[in-house]
Amino acid sequence: MILDLVADLVRRVLAMFPADTAQVLFMPVFVATVMVGFVLVVHKLAAPLTRLAATLISWVITGASAFLLLVDMIVADVCRRRGTKPPSVVYNLGDVVASWAVGLTNGTRQMLTSAAGVLARANVLLLIVLCGGWIWLWNDQYCPDGAAGCARPLSVWYQQVTSEQG
């Protein structure tokens, strides 16, 4: 889906050229745009996106912990209203939940931070190869099985280029 949007954008930009030139330039410009964009996203946006993901995950963990501690608080409140001391398991549950929340939040942040570091230092050649595979997969899955009248973008481009040269 993302590659379809990029292809449409490239077609609109190339519309300023004569039709023959735009057809010849489409696939090289498309591939270069996708590869440069992919490398930039991985190298420049990985760190901010992982920080955002860590923040969102910590909010979810905090919300789940608050819900579990709410149960703990209700049980303790019921015991106190009856004039009895809450069982020690209630306090232990609160300690476990708090420790779980802190440990899981810290572990998640550490894991995402190290993943961001790995992505920021990823080999550009490896990213280009991965991107080439992504484009190949997009092209290969462009037409549903046996769809009549559907042609894959790379095939269409190749036929246009070879028919103009021959």
C-alpha positions in Angstrom: 0.0 0.0 0.0 2.8 2.4 0.8 4.5 1.6 -2.4 1.3 2.2 -4.3 1.2 5.7 -2.8 4.9 6.3 -3.7 4.2 5.1 -7.3 1.3 7.5 -7.7 3.4 10.3 -6.3 6.2 9.5 -8.7 3.8 9.4 -11.6 2.3 12.8 -10.7 5.8 14.3 -10.5 6.9 12.8 -13.8 3.8 14.1 -15.5 5.7 17.4 -16.0 7.9 15.5 -18.6 6.8 14.4 -22.0 4.9 11.0 -21.8 7.7 9.0 -23.4 10.3 10.4 -21.0 8.0 9.9 -18.0 7.5 6.2 -18.9 11.2 5.6 -19.3 12.0 7.4 -16.0 9.2 5.9 -13.9 10.8 2.7 -12.6 14.3 4.1 -11.9 12.9 7.2 -10.1 10.4 5.0 -8.2 13.1 2.6 -7.1 15.5 5.4 -6.1 12.7 7.2 -4.2 11.8 4.1 -2.3 15.3 3.2 -1.5 16.4 6.6 -0.4 13.2 7.1 1.7 13.6 3.7 3.3 17.3 4.3 4.3 16.4 7.8 5.6 13.4 6.5 7.6 15.5 3.7 9.2 18.5 5.9 9.9 16.8 9.1 11.0 13.3 8.1 12.3 14.1 4.9 14.1 15.2 6.6 17.3 12.2 9.0 17.7 9.7 6.2 16.7 11.2 3.8 19.3 11.0 6.5 22.0 7.4 7.1 21.1 6.7 3.4 21.2 8.4 3.1 24.6 6.3 5.9 25.9 3.1 4.4 24.6 4.0 0.9 26.0 4.8 2.4 29.4 1.4 4.1 29.4 -0.3 0.7 28.7 1.8 -1.0 31.4 0.9 1.8 33.9 -2.8 1.5 33.0 -2.7 -2.3 33.5 -0.9 -1.9 36.8 -3.4 0.7 38.0 -6.2 -1.7 37.2 -4.5 -4.5 39.1 -3.8 -2.2 42.0 -7.4 -1.1 42.0 -8.5 -4.7 42.7 -5.9 -4.7 45.4 -7.3 -1.5 46.9 -10.9 -2.7 46.7 -10.1 -5.9 48.6 -8.1 -4.0 51.2 -11.0 -1.5 51.6 -13.6 -4.2 52.1 -11.4 -5.8 54.8 -11.0 -2.5 56.6 -14.7 -1.7 56.5 -15.3 -5.0 58.1 -12.9 -4.0 60.8 -10.2 -6.6 59.9 -6.7 -6.2 58.7 -6.2 -7.0 55.0 -4.4 -10.3 54.5 -0.7 -10.0 53.7 -1.3 -11.5 50.2 -3.0 -8.2 49.3 0.1 -6.2 50.2 2.3 -8.8 48.4 0.1 -8.5 45.3 0.6 -4.7 45.4 4.4 -5.2 45.6 4.5 -7.7 42.8 2.4 -5.5 40.5 4.6 -2.4 41.3 7.8 -4.4 40.7 6.4 -5.9 37.5 5.4 -2.5 36.2 8.8 -0.9 36.9 10.7 -3.9 35.6 8.7 -4.3 32.4 8.8 -0.6 31.7 12.6 -0.4 32.1 13.1 -3.6 30.1 11.0 -2.4 27.3 12.7 1.0 27.2 16.1 -0.7 27.2 15.2 -3.2 24.4 13.7 -0.5 22.2 16.6 1.9 22.8 19.1 -0.8 21.8 16.9 -1.7 18.7 17.0 1.9 17.7 20.7 2.0 18.0 21.0 -1.1 15.8 18.7 0.4 13.2 20.5 3.8 13.2 23.8 2.0 12.5 22.3 -0.5 9.9 24.5 -1.0 6.8 23.1 1.0 3.9 23.9 -1.8 1.5 21.8 -4.2 3.6 18.9 -1.7 3.7 19.1 -1.3 -0.1 18.9 -5.1 -0.5 16.0 -5.3 1.9 14.3 -2.5 0.0 14.9 -4.2 -3.3 13.2 -7.3 -1.9 10.3 -5.2 -0.7 9.9 -3.7 -4.2 10.1 -7.2 -5.8 7.4 -8.5 -3.4 5.2 -5.5 -4.1 5.6 -6.1 -7.9 5.0 -9.9 -7.5 1.9 -9.5 -5.4 0.5 -6.6 -7.4 -2.0 -8.7 -9.3 -4.2 -11.1 -7.4 -4.0 -14.7 -8.6 -5.3 -14.9 -12.2 -6.7 -11.4 -12.3 -7.8 -10.7 -15.9 -6.3 -7.6 -17.5 -3.9 -7.0 -14.6 -0.2 -6.4 -15.3 2.6 -6.0 -12.9 4.2 -2.6 -12.8 7.7 -3.8 -13.6 6.4 -5.8 -16.6 4.5 -2.8 -17.9 7.5 -0.5 -17.6 9.8 -3.0 -19.3 7.4 -3.4 -22.2 7.1 0.3 -22.6 10.8 0.9 -22.5 11.7 -2.0 -24.9 8.9 -1.1 -27.4 10.2 2.5 -27.6 13.8 1.3 -28.2 12.9 -1.3 -30.7 
